[in-house]
Amino acid sequence: MTPQASQTASRQIAWSSVITVISAAILISAEVFGAAFAGGWALSILFDLGDTGAHVIQALLFALGVFVMISFVRNASRIEPFTRRA
């Protein structure tokens, strides 16, 4: 076995960390995406943009929410590592 293969073989998934990060991501994503849709609706009414404007703003805020969630999961996996040595 090569040193690379032995390092990979000696790692195990830390399920408690994975479940913690996924649970937090679900909670935070519900808030982020709910705020994106509500914010898009509110901004379109504020600026009188109509339905199409609301959908465009919601799509932009949704894309921003995806970026936020990717950043959250990446940072959370540094704090709560998904693997550990056996």
FIRO-296014 format. One line per field, with one value per residue (C-alpha): residue in one letter; x, y, z. Coordinates in steps of 0.25 Angstrom, whole numbers. Layout:
N
rest: [A;...]
xx: [X;...]
yy: [Y;...]
zz: [Z;...]
% end
This chain:
86
rest: [M;T;P;Q;A;S;Q;T;A;S;R;Q;I;A;W;S;S;V;I;T;V;I;S;A;A;I;L;I;S;A;E;V;F;G;A;A;F;A;G;G;W;A;L;S;I;L;F;D;L;G;D;T;G;A;H;V;I;Q;A;L;L;F;A;L;G;V;F;V;M;I;S;F;V;R;N;A;S;R;I;E;P;F;T;R;R;A]
xx: [0;5;6;-6;-15;-11;-15;-28;-31;-29;-39;-54;-66;-69;-84;-87;-80;-87;-101;-98;-93;-105;-115;-110;-109;-124;-128;-120;-124;-139;-136;-127;-136;-149;-142;-138;-152;-159;-148;-150;-165;-164;-153;-162;-174;-165;-160;-172;-165;-177;-177;-165;-156;-160;-156;-143;-139;-143;-134;-122;-125;-126;-113;-107;-113;-106;-93;-96;-99;-87;-78;-85;-83;-69;-66;-74;-66;-53;-58;-65;-57;-65;-54;-44;-33;-36]
yy: [0;14;24;32;20;16;31;30;16;21;31;29;38;46;45;53;65;62;62;75;82;77;81;95;96;92;102;114;111;112;126;130;126;130;144;144;141;151;162;161;162;174;181;179;185;197;200;196;186;177;162;160;170;162;149;155;161;147;140;149;148;133;132;140;131;119;126;128;113;108;117;113;98;100;108;98;86;93;94;81;72;61;51;46;37;23]
zz: [0;-3;8;1;2;16;20;13;19;33;33;38;36;48;47;59;52;39;45;53;41;32;43;45;30;29;39;34;19;23;29;17;6;13;15;0;-5;5;3;-12;-11;-1;-10;-22;-15;-10;-24;-31;-40;-42;-43;-52;-44;-31;-38;-43;-29;-22;-32;-29;-14;-15;-22;-11;-1;-9;-7;8;10;2;11;24;21;17;29;38;33;37;51;52;43;35;36;48;49;53]
% end
